Structures are given as structure tokens and as C-alpha cells.
């Protein structure tokens, strides 16, 4: 999450360098690098693709898409973890035999 916030803050704070959107090589390098790091750290999630594509449009890079994508991935992972825990509680046969 910190990496996504830093990437979005960098694009907003250093606005003159990144204002061109798809025409800015520095912006493209940053977005492809952040995208690659997010996939490496969190695995592939569909939320990253719209973030990467939206960042290529001029002016849209001022919206913190990386932060929103990572927050959405985190929210989904927490929901899946809660559902898995509830499933284990409802089906005692699925519990680890070493931990009664």
C-alpha cells in the first residue's frame, strides 16, 4: 500500500514532469515499474490493468489509481480470508487435524 501511495504521490507532486500522460517516458517507466512490482508483490489482479491503462491518458494520472487498486485487492483478500475462516468453522472436518 505504501508503494502505491508513493507512486501516486510522486505523479501528483512532480506534476510538470508527468503531465503528458502517454507522451511522458518517465511516467510510462514509473507506471510499468509500479505495475510490475505490484504483480510481483501481490500477484496478478485485474484491478492493476485499468490502473495501468488509465495512467497513460493525459491528466488522468492525477487520480490515485494505484492506491485505489491496491486498496481494492486488500479488501478482496480480507473478504476471502473471512469467508475461508467461516467455512472452516462451519465444516469442522476441514480443520487441521493437528489443531483440534
C-alpha positions in Angstrom: 0.0 0.0 0.0 2.9 2.3 0.8 4.4 1.7 -2.6 1.2 2.6 -4.3 0.7 5.7 -2.3 4.3 6.8 -3.0 3.9 6.2 -6.7 0.6 8.2 -6.9 2.1 11.0 -4.7 5.1 11.2 -7.0 3.0 11.6 -10.0 0.9 14.3 -8.4 3.8 16.1 -6.7 6.0 16.1 -9.7 3.2 17.2 -12.0 5.2 19.1 -14.6 7.3 16.0 -15.4 4.3 13.7 -15.7 1.6 15.9 -17.3 1.9 14.4 -20.7 0.4 11.1 -19.7 1.2 8.6 -22.5 3.7 11.0 -24.1 5.9 11.1 -21.0 8.6 8.4 -20.9 9.2 9.0 -17.2 5.6 8.5 -16.4 5.4 5.3 -18.5 8.5 3.9 -16.9 7.1 4.7 -13.4 3.8 3.1 -14.2 5.2 0.0 -15.8 7.6 -0.4 -12.9 4.9 0.0 -10.3 2.7 -2.4 -12.2 5.4 -5.0 -12.3 6.2 -4.5 -8.6 2.5 -4.8 -7.7 2.2 -8.0 -9.6 5.4 -9.3 -8.0 4.4 -8.4 -4.5 0.6 -9.2 -4.6 0.2 -11.5 -7.6 -1.9 -10.8 -10.7 -5.1 -9.0 -10.1 -7.4 -7.5 -12.7 -7.5 -4.2 -10.8 -4.0 -3.4 -11.9 -4.8 -3.4 -15.6 -7.3 -0.5 -15.6 -4.9 1.4 -13.3 -2.0 1.0 -15.8 -4.2 1.9 -18.8 -5.8 4.9 -17.2 -2.4 6.3 -16.2 -1.5 6.5 -19.9 -4.1 9.2 -20.5 -3.1 12.8 -20.0 -4.5 14.4 -16.8 -5.8 11.1 -15.5 -2.5 10.3 -13.8 -3.6 12.8 -11.1 -6.1 10.3 -9.9 -4.5 7.8 -7.4 -5.4 4.7 -9.3 -2.5 2.6 -7.9 -3.7 3.3 -4.4 -7.3 2.5 -5.2 -6.3 -0.7 -7.0 -4.1 -1.9 -4.0 -6.9 -1.0 -1.6 -9.4 -3.0 -3.6 -7.1 -6.0 -3.8 -6.6 -5.8 0.0 -10.3 -5.5 0.6 -11.0 -8.6 -1.6 -8.2 -10.6 0.1 -9.6 -9.8 3.6 -13.1 -10.8 2.5 -11.8 -14.1 1.1 -9.9 -14.8 4.3 -13.0 -14.1 6.4 -15.1 -16.4 4.2 -12.4 -19.2 4.4 -12.4 -18.9 8.2 -16.2 -19.0 8.4 -16.2 -22.1 6.1 -13.7 -23.8 8.4 -15.9 -23.0 11.4 -19.0 -24.4 9.6 -17.2 -27.5 8.5 -15.2 -29.0 11.3 -14.0 -31.8 9.1 -11.9 -29.3 7.2 -9.9 -28.2 10.2 -6.3 -29.2 10.6 -6.1 -32.5 12.5 -3.1 -31.3 14.5 -5.1 -28.3 15.9 -8.4 -29.6 17.4 
